[in-house]
Every structure is written in C-alpha cells, then in structure tokens.
Amino acid sequence: MSVKQIALLGVWGLMGFSGCQFTEPDPRTDDTPTSGHILILADEDCRAVLDEEALVFRNIYADAILDIRYMGEAELLKAMMNDSVRCVVTSVDPGGAQQAYFDKRRISAPIVPIYKAGIAVVVNRNSLLRRFDLLQIAALLGKTNDAQTASKIEQPATSDSLTALFAGAGSGVARLLVDSLHIGTLRARALADVNAVIAQVARDPGAVGFLPFEAISDLDDPAMLVLQEQVRILPIAGAPGEVAVLPSQSSLADDTYPLKRTVNMVLTEGKSGLGTGFVSFVANHKGQRIILKLGVAPINVPPRDIQIVQE
C-alpha cells in the first residue's frame, strides 16, 4: 500500500469518526438503582426521617442525586401527577385521581410501607391538662356525632378555651384526625411549621399543638431535644376510662398509641431506576436501622447479631 493510499485511508477514518456522535448518558432518564438524578415528592411531616435516609444513601452512592421536595399533603396529592416524579413519600394512599393517572401511564405504582409514626399532642408546660382521650380531641377539633357524648375536658380548661394548632396548611396530620375522628368542620389554626407551633404552645397555656411525632422523636438530635423541653407531651387514651399512653417507639410498634399512622413510599417510575434503588434501601435493613435510631417504629425491625464468647 502506497503512502498516498495510507493517507487517504487516514482522512476517511477521520471523516468517519467525526460523523459518529457520542452522547453522554442523561442522569434523569438513564438512571440505575444506584446512580442518576430523580425527583422525589415528600410530605413535610416526613422531613426528619427522609433527610437522614437521603444523607446516608448519597454517602454510599456518590453518583446518586435525590432532588427531594417537601410540601403539605394536599399539595402533594396534586403534584404527584407529573411524569417527572419518580417516588412519593406520604401517609395517605393515592386516591381515584392519582390511580387513574397511573393507569393511564401503565404504571403499577407499588406502595411500600417504611415506618409507623404518630401524632404527638403537646401543651404548655404549665397547662393543667394531664391527658386526652379521642372523644375529647374530637370535641376540641370540631363538631361530630361522637362529640355529643364526649367526656368533658379536665377542668378548669374547656374545649372552648383551647386552640388547636397544626404545622402547615394542608397538613397530613390534620387530614388524618379529621378522617379518623369524623370531624365535620375543623376548628383549628395552621402555623408555618413545627417550630412555630412549639413556640406558640410554649407561650400560650390555652394552645394545644398536634405534630408529627417524628419531628420531635429523636432525642439524640440536640435541636429536637430543645423543642421537646419547651412543651409537654400529653398521653392519649382510646376512650374515656382507658389507660392513656405516650407516643414512643414501643407504643407505635405495638399499636397501643391511639394516634398512629403508617408512612409509605409510592414508586411512580415504572422501571428499575434510582427511585427503586432508594425505596429498596429505605425498606431494607440499612434504612430501617436509620428509622430505629430516629425514635419511630420501622416496619421491619432489623435483627441484632450477638456473638457469645466463652472464656
């Protein structure tokens, strides 16, 4: 082969190479269970747990970018009907509109329970209230058929002299209480966030705060410890005359605390991508150990391996 022919082959090769277009993988569409970039919507009430889960997951999988957006439950149910959303964290099952949307996209949207949480009822440290039962809470929050037979709230306080407070408009905590206690019209105020509710209760002996327990459950967190020290958590009874129980990891796990709820992750990606990887992480032993440490009740209690050494 002559030098001229070799030169021509080189030119053709370069022309052929320049004609090939190589594209970088798009992390938003070419994601894997441990890499990529996804959008996750989460109930604001779950922030303390999900932030910790995401932090550990990112430390293990450096190529994973989790864009987590927190919002109230009412806003969340609307926003989840978006093709870009890959996972939703909420305590409410998707309803008719959401299911119709998933059916249209031919997505099964499996629901994976990840932990048991509760609603903590907090009062001013000088309040004379020592306990509530569910009928008293119903009477405080609004008129219901059951409230007509509700026992009186402990004197000298009455339901008319107390103000119920929730963290955030469209709160999932408020929705759960309205549904479970059959409240017709909710009588309460919504403040900006958990910190605002705690601050108002700490100032006002007539205020009663209803908070997601996971927002104050981790006593290894100095910020949560400060919040708890400003107020007093009331024990709750299922009915008048029954034993009142404080929210705790054990009372949530064994279902003895009456104001409980289960938090789920809803997969909406329709493939085995980063959303699937994150949900699998949270639902399995590593993620469940994180939940155990945070003071709420994991769905699957991680096993403890104990080695006995004989001397």
C-alpha positions as CSV (number, residue, x, y, z in Angstrom):
1,M,0.0,0.0,0.0
2,S,1.4,3.4,-1.0
3,V,1.9,6.3,1.2
4,K,-0.8,8.2,-0.7
5,Q,-3.3,5.3,-0.1
6,I,-2.4,5.3,3.6
7,A,-3.0,9.0,3.8
8,L,-6.4,8.7,2.1
9,L,-7.4,5.9,4.5
10,G,-6.5,8.2,7.4
11,V,-8.6,11.0,6.0
12,W,-11.6,8.7,5.5
13,G,-11.1,7.4,9.0
14,L,-11.2,10.8,10.5
15,M,-14.2,11.7,8.4
16,G,-16.0,8.6,9.6
17,F,-15.0,9.3,13.2
18,S,-16.3,12.9,13.1
19,G,-19.6,11.6,11.7
20,C,-20.2,9.5,14.7
21,Q,-22.0,11.3,17.6
22,F,-21.4,10.1,21.1
23,T,-23.8,11.4,23.7
24,E,-23.3,11.3,27.4
25,P,-25.9,9.3,29.4
26,D,-28.7,11.6,30.7
27,P,-28.8,11.0,34.5
28,R,-32.5,11.9,34.6
29,T,-33.5,9.2,32.1
30,D,-30.6,6.7,32.0
31,D,-30.5,6.2,35.8
32,T,-29.8,3.0,37.6
33,P,-30.8,1.9,41.1
34,T,-27.6,3.5,42.4
35,S,-26.9,6.4,40.1
36,G,-28.7,9.2,38.2
37,H,-30.9,12.2,39.1
38,I,-34.5,11.9,40.2
39,L,-37.3,14.0,41.7
40,I,-39.0,12.8,44.9
41,L,-42.0,14.4,46.5
42,A,-42.4,14.0,50.2
43,D,-44.9,15.1,52.9
44,E,-43.3,17.9,55.0
45,D,-44.2,15.8,58.1
46,C,-41.6,13.1,57.0
47,R,-38.7,15.6,56.6
48,A,-36.7,14.4,59.6
49,V,-36.7,10.8,58.6
50,L,-36.3,11.3,54.8
51,D,-33.4,13.8,55.2
52,E,-31.4,11.2,57.2
53,E,-32.2,8.4,54.8
54,A,-31.1,10.5,51.8
55,L,-27.9,11.6,53.5
56,V,-26.7,8.1,54.1
57,F,-27.8,6.9,50.7
58,R,-25.9,9.7,49.0
59,N,-22.8,8.9,51.1
60,I,-22.9,5.3,49.9
61,Y,-23.8,6.0,46.3
62,A,-21.9,9.1,45.2
63,D,-23.4,9.1,41.7
64,A,-27.0,9.3,43.0
65,I,-28.7,12.8,43.1
66,L,-32.0,12.8,45.0
67,D,-34.0,16.0,44.5
68,I,-36.4,15.9,47.4
69,R,-39.2,18.5,47.5
70,Y,-41.3,18.8,50.7
71,M,-44.9,20.0,50.7
72,G,-48.1,19.7,52.6
73,E,-50.2,16.6,51.9
74,A,-53.0,18.4,50.0
75,E,-50.4,20.0,47.6
76,L,-48.5,16.7,47.4
77,L,-51.5,14.7,46.1
78,K,-51.9,17.2,43.2
79,A,-48.1,17.4,42.4
80,M,-47.6,13.7,42.3
81,M,-49.5,13.5,39.0
82,N,-46.4,14.6,37.0
83,D,-44.3,12.5,34.6
84,S,-41.1,13.7,36.2
85,V,-41.9,12.4,39.7
86,R,-40.2,9.1,40.5
87,C,-41.2,8.5,44.1
88,V,-43.7,9.9,46.6
89,V,-43.5,9.7,50.4
90,T,-46.8,10.1,52.2
91,S,-49.1,8.6,54.8
92,V,-52.2,8.6,52.5
93,D,-52.8,6.1,49.8
94,P,-53.2,7.5,46.3
95,G,-56.9,8.2,45.5
96,G,-59.0,7.8,42.5
97,A,-57.5,10.7,40.5
98,Q,-53.9,9.6,41.2
99,Q,-54.7,5.9,40.4
100,A,-56.4,6.9,37.1
101,Y,-53.2,8.9,36.2
102,F,-51.0,5.9,37.0
103,D,-53.3,3.6,35.0
104,K,-53.1,6.0,32.0
105,R,-49.3,5.8,32.2
106,R,-49.5,2.0,32.7
107,I,-47.6,2.2,36.0
108,S,-48.4,-0.2,38.8
109,A,-47.2,2.4,41.5
110,P,-46.5,-0.1,44.3
111,I,-46.9,1.2,47.8
112,V,-44.1,0.2,50.2
113,P,-44.7,0.9,54.0
114,I,-41.5,2.1,55.7
115,Y,-42.3,3.2,59.2
116,K,-45.0,3.7,61.8
117,A,-45.4,7.2,63.1
118,G,-47.8,9.0,65.4
119,I,-49.4,12.4,66.1
120,A,-47.9,14.0,69.2
121,V,-50.2,16.2,71.2
122,V,-48.3,19.0,73.0
123,V,-49.3,21.6,75.6
124,N,-47.8,24.4,77.6
125,R,-45.7,23.1,80.5
126,N,-47.9,25.0,82.9
127,S,-51.1,23.6,81.4
128,L,-53.5,21.8,83.8
129,L,-54.3,19.2,81.2
130,R,-52.8,15.8,82.0
131,R,-54.3,13.5,79.3
132,F,-56.7,13.4,76.4
133,D,-58.9,10.7,75.0
134,L,-60.1,10.6,71.4
135,L,-63.6,11.9,72.2
136,Q,-62.1,14.9,73.9
137,I,-59.8,15.6,70.9
138,A,-62.8,15.3,68.6
139,A,-64.7,17.8,70.8
140,L,-61.7,20.2,70.7
141,L,-61.2,20.0,66.9
142,G,-64.8,20.3,65.8
143,K,-68.4,19.1,65.9
144,T,-69.1,15.4,65.3
145,N,-71.8,13.0,66.2
146,D,-69.5,11.3,68.7
147,A,-68.6,14.7,70.2
148,Q,-72.1,15.0,71.6
149,T,-71.3,12.2,74.1
150,A,-67.7,13.2,74.6
151,S,-66.5,13.4,78.2
152,K,-65.6,16.9,79.5
153,I,-62.1,18.1,79.1
154,E,-60.4,18.4,82.5
155,Q,-61.4,21.4,84.5
156,P,-60.7,24.3,84.6
157,A,-60.0,24.1,80.9
158,T,-62.8,23.5,78.4
159,S,-62.7,22.8,74.7
160,D,-64.0,26.4,74.0
161,S,-61.0,27.9,75.8
162,L,-58.4,25.8,73.9
163,T,-56.9,26.5,70.5
164,A,-55.8,23.6,68.3
165,L,-52.7,24.2,66.2
166,F,-51.2,22.4,63.2
167,A,-47.9,22.7,61.4
168,G,-48.6,23.9,57.8
169,A,-51.6,24.4,55.6
170,G,-52.8,21.1,54.0
171,S,-51.3,19.1,56.9
172,G,-51.5,15.4,56.7
173,V,-51.8,15.3,60.5
174,A,-55.0,17.4,60.3
175,R,-56.4,15.3,57.5
176,L,-55.8,12.1,59.4
177,L,-57.5,13.4,62.5
178,V,-60.5,14.8,60.5
179,D,-60.9,11.4,58.8
180,S,-60.4,9.1,61.8
181,L,-62.4,11.2,64.3
182,H,-65.2,12.1,61.7
183,I,-64.8,15.8,62.1
184,G,-67.4,17.8,60.2
185,T,-65.7,21.2,60.2
186,L,-62.2,21.5,61.6
187,R,-61.8,24.2,64.2
188,A,-58.0,24.9,64.3
189,R,-55.2,27.2,63.2
190,A,-52.4,26.3,60.8
191,L,-49.0,27.9,61.6
192,A,-45.9,27.9,59.4
193,D,-44.1,24.8,60.7
194,V,-43.3,22.7,63.7
195,N,-41.1,25.3,65.3
196,A,-43.9,27.9,65.1
197,V,-46.3,25.5,66.8
198,I,-43.9,24.7,69.5
199,A,-43.1,28.4,70.1
200,Q,-46.8,29.3,70.3
201,V,-47.6,26.5,72.7
202,A,-44.7,27.5,74.9
203,R,-46.2,31.0,75.2
204,D,-49.9,30.2,75.4
205,P,-51.3,27.8,78.1
206,G,-54.5,27.6,76.0
207,A,-52.8,26.2,72.9
208,V,-52.7,22.6,72.0
209,G,-50.3,21.5,69.3
210,F,-50.8,18.5,67.0
211,L,-47.5,17.5,65.5
212,P,-45.9,14.6,63.5
213,F,-44.1,12.7,66.2
214,E,-41.0,12.1,64.0
215,A,-40.4,15.9,64.1
216,I,-39.5,15.6,67.8
217,S,-38.8,11.9,68.4
218,D,-35.0,11.8,68.0
219,L,-33.6,12.8,71.4
220,D,-30.1,12.3,70.2
221,D,-30.7,15.4,68.0
222,P,-30.0,18.5,70.1
223,A,-32.5,20.6,68.1
224,M,-35.3,18.1,68.7
225,L,-34.4,17.9,72.4
226,V,-34.7,21.7,72.7
227,L,-38.2,21.5,71.1
228,Q,-39.4,18.8,73.5
229,E,-38.1,20.7,76.5
230,Q,-40.3,23.7,75.7
231,V,-43.6,21.8,75.9
232,R,-45.2,18.8,77.5
233,I,-46.4,15.8,75.5
234,L,-49.8,14.5,76.6
235,P,-50.6,10.8,76.9
236,I,-53.6,9.8,74.8
237,A,-56.4,7.2,75.6
238,G,-58.5,5.5,73.0
239,A,-61.7,6.1,75.1
240,P,-62.7,7.6,78.4
241,G,-61.5,5.4,81.3
242,E,-58.9,3.6,79.3
243,V,-55.2,3.9,80.1
244,A,-53.6,6.9,78.4
245,V,-50.3,6.2,76.5
246,L,-47.5,8.5,75.5
247,P,-46.2,8.2,71.9
248,S,-42.9,6.3,71.8
249,Q,-41.1,3.8,69.6
250,S,-42.6,0.9,71.5
251,S,-46.2,2.2,71.7
252,L,-46.1,2.9,68.0
253,A,-44.7,-0.6,67.2
254,D,-47.3,-2.5,69.3
255,D,-50.2,-0.2,68.2
256,T,-51.1,0.8,71.7
257,Y,-50.8,4.6,71.0
258,P,-54.2,5.6,69.5
259,L,-53.0,8.4,67.2
260,K,-50.8,6.4,64.8
261,R,-50.2,6.4,61.1
262,T,-48.1,4.5,58.6
263,V,-45.8,6.3,56.2
264,N,-45.4,4.8,52.7
265,M,-43.2,5.2,49.7
266,V,-45.0,5.1,46.4
267,L,-42.9,4.2,43.4
268,T,-44.0,6.0,40.2
269,E,-41.1,5.5,37.8
270,G,-42.3,2.4,36.0
271,K,-38.9,0.8,35.8
272,S,-36.0,-0.3,37.9
273,G,-34.3,3.1,38.3
274,L,-32.9,5.2,41.1
275,G,-36.3,5.5,42.7
276,T,-36.5,1.8,43.0
277,G,-33.0,1.7,44.5
278,F,-33.8,4.4,47.1
279,V,-37.1,2.7,48.1
280,S,-35.3,-0.6,48.4
281,F,-32.6,0.9,50.6
282,V,-35.1,2.6,53.0
283,A,-37.3,-0.5,53.2
284,N,-34.4,-2.9,53.9
285,H,-32.1,-3.4,56.9
286,K,-29.8,-0.3,56.4
287,G,-32.7,2.1,56.0
288,Q,-34.8,0.5,58.8
289,R,-31.8,0.8,61.2
290,I,-31.8,4.6,60.5
291,I,-35.5,4.8,61.3
292,L,-34.9,2.8,64.5
293,K,-32.3,5.3,65.6
294,L,-34.7,8.2,64.9
295,G,-37.2,7.1,67.5
296,V,-40.1,6.0,65.4
297,A,-41.0,2.4,64.6
298,P,-39.6,0.7,61.5
299,I,-41.9,-1.7,59.6
300,N,-39.2,-4.4,59.6
301,V,-37.2,-4.4,62.9
302,P,-33.5,-5.0,61.9
303,P,-32.0,-8.1,63.5
304,R,-29.3,-7.8,66.1
305,D,-26.4,-10.3,65.8
306,I,-25.0,-11.2,69.2
307,Q,-21.8,-13.1,69.5
308,I,-21.3,-15.1,72.7
309,V,-17.6,-15.6,73.6
310,Q,-16.8,-18.4,76.0
311,E,-13.7,-17.7,78.1
